[in-house]
């Protein structure tokens, strides 16, 4: 309301909408950080907010919409993996960057034991967050099903299967692995091995599928002696590489399903007196800082990890703002980055 050309009292959402020439819902979406607003409408709302001096009443908004203005980022892994693997920090950086201009708080949660999972389930049941992001999804993890039961907006980093019912953001793991192994085969390597991730993760199975597709396309057939299981850790890469050398001393190339495992594999190859890439070519996956600082620098499949984090946060904000039953499935492209190791 205005008196003698001056505004009196606290400006309302309706006044902001009228000044901006948009609907009340559009103003609400801009304030809540929803990306489902055009740049033009967002700019008009922001100008109107500045001109009127509108300040959202967060407490009232939270009560009216049963909102907490908080998002949980859940990593069901031990802290040793969180701090040892650049993948997680890149995801967190992307999520944080996307939420920077919103009112949302980001709560980082590690789930390492059944007790911690039960405690977090109680936390969710009390609706103390508006949505959940889950990184590092294992096939038997009950958390995604619990999120669906609670009707909690959620986005997974990756998926449990090709029939995933929860919204997710993933990368083209099959295509990335296929291109990496195809590159090795195209360079004349014939005993091409792979170090897989944990088989209870869909991402690991997809990268193994990509490996097998490339080998089949080259007419070499599926040879189980060239496949060693890893677990996305450096020690797992070392252990798998020792197994491969013991079984197949003729191995001349290795595709590791993560840069971290490739780093472990390189250590074992050096201990065995194998030169990289002269004797054994080596390719990783992620194109992390580890790949760039290895010696020789590691050829790796680049997935846009930070952009995955941004996209996860963007999709979750949409679900929180819109509260629809539509689930979003996003798959980002990968790219083979060639360096000295192959």
C-alpha positions as CSV (number, residue, x, y, z in Angstrom):
1,X,0.0,0.0,0.0
2,X,1.2,3.5,-0.8
3,X,0.3,6.8,1.0
4,X,1.3,10.2,-0.6
5,X,3.5,8.4,-3.1
6,X,5.4,6.6,-0.3
7,X,5.2,3.0,0.7
8,X,3.9,2.3,4.2
9,X,4.1,-1.1,5.9
10,X,5.8,-4.2,4.8
11,X,5.6,-4.8,1.0
12,X,3.7,-7.9,0.1
13,X,4.2,-10.7,-2.4
14,X,1.2,-9.4,-4.4
15,X,2.7,-5.9,-4.6
16,X,5.9,-7.3,-6.0
17,X,4.0,-9.4,-8.5
18,X,2.0,-6.3,-9.6
19,X,5.1,-4.1,-9.9
20,X,6.9,-6.8,-12.0
21,X,3.8,-7.6,-14.1
22,X,3.9,-11.3,-13.3
23,X,1.8,-13.7,-11.3
24,X,2.2,-14.4,-7.6
25,X,3.5,-17.9,-8.4
26,X,6.3,-16.5,-10.5
27,X,7.5,-14.3,-7.7
28,X,7.4,-17.2,-5.3
29,X,9.5,-19.4,-7.7
30,X,12.1,-16.6,-8.1
31,X,12.3,-16.2,-4.3
32,X,12.6,-20.0,-3.8
33,X,15.4,-20.3,-6.3
34,X,13.5,-22.4,-8.9
35,X,15.1,-22.4,-12.3
36,X,11.7,-22.8,-14.0
37,X,11.5,-19.0,-14.5
38,X,12.5,-17.1,-17.7
39,X,15.4,-14.7,-17.4
40,X,13.2,-11.8,-18.3
41,X,10.6,-12.6,-15.6
42,X,13.4,-13.2,-13.0
43,X,14.9,-9.8,-13.8
44,X,11.6,-8.0,-13.6
45,X,10.9,-9.6,-10.2
46,X,14.3,-8.8,-8.9
47,X,13.9,-5.2,-9.9
48,X,10.5,-5.0,-8.2
49,X,11.9,-6.5,-5.0
50,X,14.7,-3.9,-5.0
51,X,12.4,-1.0,-5.7
52,X,9.9,-2.0,-3.0
53,X,12.4,-3.2,-0.5
54,X,10.7,-6.5,-0.2
55,X,12.2,-8.9,2.3
56,X,10.8,-12.5,2.2
57,X,9.5,-13.6,5.6
58,X,11.4,-16.9,5.7
59,X,9.8,-18.1,8.9
60,X,6.2,-17.5,7.6
61,X,7.1,-18.9,4.2
62,X,8.5,-22.1,5.9
63,X,5.4,-22.5,8.0
64,X,3.0,-21.9,5.2
65,X,4.7,-24.2,2.8
66,X,6.0,-26.7,5.4
67,X,9.4,-25.7,4.3
68,X,12.8,-25.9,6.1
69,X,15.0,-24.2,3.5
70,X,17.5,-27.0,3.8
71,X,18.7,-29.7,1.5
72,X,20.6,-32.9,2.6
73,X,23.5,-34.1,0.5
74,X,23.9,-37.8,1.4
75,X,27.1,-39.8,0.7
76,X,26.7,-43.4,1.9
77,X,30.5,-44.0,2.1
78,X,33.2,-43.8,4.8
79,X,34.9,-40.5,5.2
80,X,38.2,-42.0,3.9
81,X,36.6,-42.1,0.5
82,X,35.1,-38.7,0.8
83,X,38.4,-37.0,1.4
84,X,40.6,-39.3,-0.8
85,X,38.6,-39.1,-4.1
86,X,38.3,-35.8,-6.0
87,X,34.9,-37.0,-7.4
88,X,33.1,-36.2,-4.2
89,X,34.6,-32.7,-3.8
90,X,33.7,-31.8,-7.4
91,X,30.1,-32.9,-6.9
92,X,29.9,-30.9,-3.7
93,X,31.4,-27.9,-5.4
94,X,28.8,-28.0,-8.2
95,X,25.9,-28.4,-5.8
96,X,27.2,-25.5,-3.7
97,X,27.6,-23.3,-6.7
98,X,24.0,-23.9,-7.9
99,X,22.6,-23.2,-4.4
100,X,24.7,-20.1,-3.8
101,X,22.1,-17.6,-4.9
102,X,19.2,-19.3,-3.1
103,X,18.2,-19.4,0.6
104,X,18.8,-23.1,0.8
105,X,21.2,-24.5,3.4
106,X,23.2,-27.6,2.4
107,X,23.6,-30.3,5.0
108,X,26.4,-32.8,4.3
109,X,25.5,-36.3,5.7
110,X,27.7,-39.4,5.7
111,X,26.0,-42.7,6.2
112,X,28.5,-45.5,7.1
113,X,26.5,-47.9,9.4
114,X,23.0,-49.2,9.7
115,X,22.6,-47.2,12.9
116,X,23.4,-44.0,11.0
117,X,21.0,-44.9,8.2
118,X,18.2,-45.5,10.8
119,X,18.9,-42.2,12.4
120,X,18.8,-40.4,9.1
121,X,15.5,-42.1,8.2
122,X,14.0,-40.7,11.4
123,X,15.4,-37.3,10.5
124,X,13.7,-37.5,7.1
125,X,10.4,-38.7,8.6
126,X,10.3,-35.5,10.7
127,X,10.6,-33.6,7.4
128,X,13.6,-31.6,8.6
129,X,14.8,-31.0,5.0
130,X,13.0,-30.0,1.8
131,X,14.8,-32.4,-0.4
132,X,17.7,-34.9,-0.7
133,X,20.6,-35.4,-3.0
134,X,22.2,-38.9,-2.9
135,X,25.8,-39.5,-4.2
136,X,27.3,-42.9,-4.8
137,X,24.2,-45.1,-5.1
138,X,24.5,-48.8,-4.3
139,X,22.0,-51.3,-5.7
140,X,20.8,-52.5,-2.2
141,X,20.6,-49.1,-0.6
142,X,17.1,-48.7,0.9
143,X,17.4,-44.9,1.0
144,X,15.9,-44.1,-2.4
145,X,12.9,-46.3,-1.7
146,X,12.4,-44.5,1.7
147,X,12.5,-41.1,0.0
148,X,9.8,-42.3,-2.4
149,X,7.6,-43.6,0.5
150,X,8.0,-40.2,2.3
151,X,7.2,-38.3,-1.0
152,X,10.4,-36.5,-0.4
153,X,11.9,-34.6,-3.4
154,X,15.1,-36.4,-4.3
155,X,17.7,-36.6,-7.0
156,X,20.3,-39.4,-7.3
157,X,23.8,-39.0,-8.7
158,X,23.7,-42.1,-10.9
159,X,21.1,-44.8,-10.6
160,X,20.4,-48.2,-9.2
161,X,19.3,-49.8,-12.6
162,X,18.0,-48.8,-16.0
163,X,14.5,-48.9,-14.4
164,X,15.3,-46.2,-11.8
165,X,12.1,-44.6,-10.5
166,X,13.7,-41.7,-8.6
167,X,15.0,-38.6,-10.5
168,X,18.7,-38.9,-11.3
169,X,21.6,-37.2,-13.1
170,X,24.1,-39.5,-14.6
171,X,26.8,-39.6,-17.3
172,X,27.2,-41.8,-20.4
173,X,29.2,-44.5,-18.6
174,X,28.7,-47.2,-21.3
175,X,29.7,-44.9,-24.1
176,X,32.7,-43.5,-22.2
177,X,34.1,-46.9,-21.4
178,X,33.5,-48.1,-25.0
179,X,35.4,-45.2,-26.4
180,X,38.3,-45.7,-24.0
181,X,38.7,-49.4,-24.8
182,X,38.1,-48.8,-28.5
183,X,41.0,-46.3,-28.4
184,X,43.3,-48.8,-26.9
185,X,42.3,-51.5,-29.4
186,X,42.8,-49.0,-32.2
187,X,46.4,-48.4,-31.0
188,X,47.1,-52.0,-31.6
189,X,46.7,-53.4,-28.1
190,X,45.2,-56.9,-28.0
191,X,45.3,-58.2,-24.4
192,X,43.2,-55.3,-23.0
193,X,42.1,-55.8,-19.4
194,X,39.8,-53.9,-17.2
195,X,39.6,-53.1,-13.5
196,X,35.9,-52.7,-12.6
197,X,34.2,-50.8,-9.8
198,X,32.0,-52.6,-7.2
199,X,29.5,-54.8,-9.0
200,X,26.6,-53.7,-6.7
201,X,26.8,-50.3,-8.3
202,X,25.1,-49.7,-11.7
203,X,27.8,-47.3,-12.8
204,X,30.4,-50.0,-12.4
205,X,28.3,-52.5,-14.4
206,X,27.8,-49.9,-17.2
207,X,31.5,-49.3,-17.5
208,X,32.1,-53.0,-17.7
209,X,29.4,-53.3,-20.4
210,X,31.1,-50.6,-22.4
211,X,34.4,-52.5,-22.1
212,X,32.7,-55.7,-23.3
213,X,31.0,-53.9,-26.2
214,X,34.3,-52.5,-27.5
215,X,36.1,-55.9,-27.2
216,X,33.2,-57.7,-28.9
217,X,33.2,-55.1,-31.7
218,X,36.9,-55.9,-32.3
219,X,36.1,-59.6,-32.6
220,X,38.2,-60.6,-29.5
221,X,35.4,-62.2,-27.5
222,X,34.8,-62.0,-23.8
223,X,37.8,-63.3,-21.7
224,X,37.1,-63.5,-18.0
225,X,40.8,-63.7,-17.2
226,X,41.2,-60.0,-18.3
227,X,38.5,-58.8,-15.9
228,X,39.5,-58.0,-12.3
229,X,37.1,-56.5,-9.7
230,X,38.0,-53.3,-7.9
231,X,36.1,-51.0,-5.6
232,X,36.9,-47.5,-6.8
233,X,39.8,-47.2,-4.3
234,X,43.5,-46.9,-4.8
235,X,44.1,-50.1,-2.9
236,X,41.5,-51.8,-4.9
237,X,43.3,-50.8,-8.1
238,X,46.6,-52.2,-6.7
239,X,45.0,-55.5,-5.7
240,X,43.2,-55.9,-9.1
241,X,46.4,-55.1,-11.0
242,X,48.4,-57.8,-9.1
243,X,45.6,-60.3,-10.0
244,X,45.8,-59.4,-13.7
245,X,49.5,-59.7,-13.9
246,X,49.4,-63.1,-12.1
247,X,46.7,-64.4,-14.5
248,X,47.7,-62.6,-17.7
249,X,51.4,-61.6,-17.8
250,X,50.8,-60.8,-21.5
251,X,48.4,-57.9,-20.7
252,X,49.3,-54.9,-22.8
253,X,46.6,-52.4,-21.8
254,X,44.3,-51.7,-18.9
255,X,41.1,-49.7,-18.7
256,X,40.5,-48.8,-15.0
257,X,36.9,-47.7,-14.2
258,X,38.2,-44.8,-12.2
259,X,41.3,-42.6,-12.1
260,X,41.9,-43.5,-8.4
261,X,42.1,-47.2,-9.3
262,X,44.3,-46.4,-12.3
263,X,46.7,-44.7,-9.9
264,X,46.9,-47.8,-7.8
265,X,47.4,-49.9,-11.0
266,X,50.3,-47.7,-12.1
267,X,52.1,-48.3,-8.9
268,X,51.9,-52.1,-9.3
269,X,53.0,-51.9,-12.9
270,X,56.1,-50.0,-11.9
271,X,56.9,-52.4,-9.2
272,X,56.7,-55.2,-11.7
273,X,59.0,-53.4,-14.1
274,X,56.3,-52.7,-16.7
275,X,56.7,-49.4,-18.5
276,X,53.6,-47.2,-19.2
277,X,52.7,-46.8,-22.0
278,X,55.5,-48.8,-23.7
279,X,54.7,-52.2,-22.2
280,X,51.2,-51.5,-20.8
281,X,48.9,-48.7,-21.9
282,X,46.7,-47.3,-19.1
283,X,43.3,-45.4,-19.3
284,X,41.2,-44.2,-16.4
285,X,37.7,-42.7,-15.9
286,X,36.7,-39.3,-14.5
287,X,39.5,-37.1,-15.7
288,X,40.1,-35.9,-12.2
289,X,43.0,-33.9,-10.9
290,X,44.7,-37.3,-10.2
291,X,44.8,-38.0,-14.0
292,X,46.5,-34.7,-14.8
293,X,49.2,-35.1,-12.1
294,X,50.1,-38.7,-12.7
295,X,53.4,-39.5,-14.4
296,X,52.9,-40.2,-17.2
297,X,49.7,-38.1,-17.3
298,X,46.7,-40.4,-17.5
299,X,44.5,-40.7,-20.5
300,X,41.0,-40.7,-19.0
301,X,37.3,-40.4,-19.8
302,X,36.1,-37.0,-18.8
303,X,32.7,-36.8,-17.2
304,X,31.5,-33.3,-16.2
305,X,31.4,-34.0,-12.5
306,X,30.9,-30.4,-11.3
307,X,28.2,-29.9,-13.9
308,X,26.5,-33.1,-12.6
309,X,26.4,-31.5,-9.1
310,X,24.9,-28.3,-10.5
311,X,22.3,-30.2,-12.5
312,X,21.4,-32.3,-9.5
313,X,20.8,-29.2,-7.4
314,X,18.8,-27.5,-10.3
315,X,16.6,-30.6,-10.8
316,X,15.9,-30.8,-7.0
317,X,15.0,-27.2,-6.7
318,X,12.5,-27.7,-9.5
319,X,10.9,-30.7,-7.7
320,X,10.7,-28.7,-4.4
321,X,9.1,-25.7,-6.1
322,X,6.7,-27.6,-8.4
323,X,5.9,-30.7,-6.2
324,X,4.9,-32.7,-9.3
325,X,5.1,-36.5,-9.7
326,X,7.2,-36.1,-12.9
327,X,10.6,-37.7,-12.5
328,X,13.6,-36.3,-14.4
329,X,16.3,-38.4,-15.9
330,X,19.4,-36.6,-17.2
331,X,22.4,-38.2,-18.8
332,X,25.4,-36.0,-19.6
333,X,27.9,-36.7,-22.3
334,X,31.5,-38.0,-21.7
335,X,34.7,-37.4,-23.6
336,X,38.0,-39.2,-23.9
337,X,40.9,-37.0,-23.0
338,X,44.2,-38.4,-24.5
339,X,47.4,-38.1,-22.6
340,X,50.8,-39.9,-22.4
341,X,49.7,-43.0,-20.5
342,X,48.1,-44.5,-23.7
